[in-house]
């Protein structure tokens, strides 16, 4: 199920209350998660206004995406020159950067790589890479995409 902007904002508020950083609240599209050095002038021209770009650049220019996403949402509202309107724009930019899929799953449930590929609209190889790097908690697969712990029969999934 795709989240609309209001559901996305509620997810951010809930994560902020739980003291979670952005990277633990939302899944970012791969093209952003792979940014090794933030450069707001060239990478985000089409997403951000000059005011938002400048506010974020002052704080995060030259840092990695992980450093950028490793703060809870309320941190960003306290950045200098981040007024209410600019912060609201920032939330909209986050929505564009994120995979706005609401996946309610239980860590005790199992999903095959093919199922995750359909749910997350991604190639199986990318899902496997993300699983191996620990992106999805409690999922254990090997390089071939096979489960390392017993999986329940297909009828239970």
PyMOL commands that set and color helices and strands:
alter all, ss='L'
color gray80, all
select helices_A, chain A and resi 5-17+22-25+30-33+40-43+50-60+65-68+73-77+84-97+113-120+124-132+154-156
alter helices_A, ss='H'
color red, helices_A
deselect
rebuild
show_as cartoon
